[in-house]
Amino acid sequence: MAALTTVFTESCGLLAGARAVGDPIAVLPVLFHLIWRQELSVGLKDGLLSPATPVRPAAVFAKEVGGDAEAAVAG
């Protein structure tokens, strides 16, 4: 969890960040858990979840959408 949080300190593609931490088969479930817990956020405004979907800390995403917590959760 800590390694994923560190990798995604800066916005990074979902699969690239997972690969930076280790084997995606082992890392992706943890990454999705962090997204589910709203510690990390994904931008789905441009389309469905894909390997290139940007992932960033939830606090950063909230600032980008104007500090609206509900909009950040929706994102």
N, C-alpha and C positions, 0 to 999 in steps of 0.2 A: 504494500500500500504506500509506504513512504517513497519508494523508488518511483512509482507512478506519479505521485503528487509532485515530486521533484522534476520529472521529465516534462510534465504538463504545466510547469510554472509559466512557460511561454506557450502560446497557442501552437499546436502541433497536430498533424494528421493522426487519426485514431490508430491505424495500423502501424505507422512509423514509430509512434510513441510506444506502442506495445512491444514492437520488435527491439526497441532500444533498451527495454527492461529485461527481456528474455524471450523464451519460447511463447509465441502468441497463444498456443493452446492452453498454456498455464496462466498467462497474464490476462487475457481478455475477460475471463469471468470476474476477476478482481477489478478490472477497469470498469466493467458494466455495473458492478456493485457500487463503486465510488460515484458513478453517474446517477444511479438509482438513489443513493443517499444524499445527492445534491452537493457533494464535495467537489465534483467536476461537472462541467456542463458541455453540451454539444450544441452547435448551431444547426438547427434543422430548417431554418428559414429558406435555404436554397434547395432543399430536396431531402430525400430519404437518407438514412444512415448509410455511410459507405466507408471504405478504407481511408479515404481522404478527408472525411468529415473533421473539421477542426474541433479539438478538445482543449478546454482551458479551465482554470479554476473558476468555481461558481461565482466568487466575489468579483472577478474580472468581468465575467459575462453580465452580471447585474449592473455594473457601472456602464457597460456598453449600451444597455437598453434603458438607461436613464435612472438606474437605482430602483426600478420597480421589481420587487421580489417575486410577485406573481408572474410577471413577464419572464423573469429569469428561469423560474420553474417550468414555464411553458416551453422555453427554449431548450 
